[in-house]
Amino acid sequence: MTKENPVTIYSLSTCSHCKSTKKMLSECTIKYEFVDVDLLEGDERKAILADVKKFNPKCSFPTIIIGDKVIVGFKEKEIKEALGL
C-alpha cells in the first residue's frame, strides 16, 4: 500500500494542523514517528530544533519527513501522494 518510507513528524502538542496530520495518517493506517517539540526541554529541544531547521529553515510545524521528501504544513493531497496512497 505504501512505499515503506519512514514517516517522521516534527510537531507541537497544541497545533491543530499537527493533530490533523497525525489523525489522517492514523486513519490511513500509516505507521509514523513523531516528536512534539514543545514538550522537550534543554539540549534535547535544541538538538531537535536543529534537525527541523535542516529540513525546514523556517522551523514551522508540522514538518513531515516521508523518506527523502519534506512537506511543511498539513497538505493532505501532497502527503498522500508522497505515501503512494
N, C-alpha and C positions, 0 to 999 in steps of 0.2 A: 504493500500500500504506500509506503514512503520510501525514500531513498536511503534510509538508515544513516542519515546525517545526524550528528549530535545536535541537540537544541538546548541553548542556554539563554535565559532571560535575565537581564540586569534590570531590576525593578525597584519601586518604592512601595512600601506596605500600604500607603494611603492613596495611591494613584489609581484612578478609575480605569484609565487605558491599560495599565498593567494588569489589573484584575480581569478586564475583558479579554486580554491576550491569553492569560492562563486558563480562563474558562473555555475559550474557543479551542485551545489545544487539548484540554481535557475532554471536551465533547467529541473531538476528532480522534480520541484515544492515542494521542501523540505523547510519548514519554519525553519529559524535559526536566532540566535542572534550572533552578532559579536562585537568585541572590537578592534579598530585599536590602538594598544598600543602606537605607536609612536606619536599619536595625543594627548595623555594625558599628563598632567604635574603634577609635585609636588607629593603630598601624594597620589593622585588618581592613578598616574602611578606606584608608589612604591607598592601600595596595589594590583593592578592588576598583576604586575610582580611577587609578592609573590605568588599569586594564580597560575599563569602559572608554576612557579617552583615546586609547589606541584604535578602537573600533568606531567611536563617535566623539570627535573632538568637542562637540557642544555639550557632551555629558548629559543628554536629556534621556527621559525614560518613557516607555520601556525601550531598551536597546536589546534587540533579539538577534542572536547568532544562530544561523542554521547552516551547518557545515562551514563553508567559507563565505557565505553570504551574510551581510549585515542589514537588518531592517530596523529603522528607528521609528517608533510610534506604532499604534495599533492599526496596521494596514492589512486587513483581513485577506483581501484578494492576493496581495503580494506574498503574505505569509503562506497561504495555501499553495500558491504556485511554487514557492521555494521548497515546500514539503512534497510537491508532486501530487497534491490532492485534487 
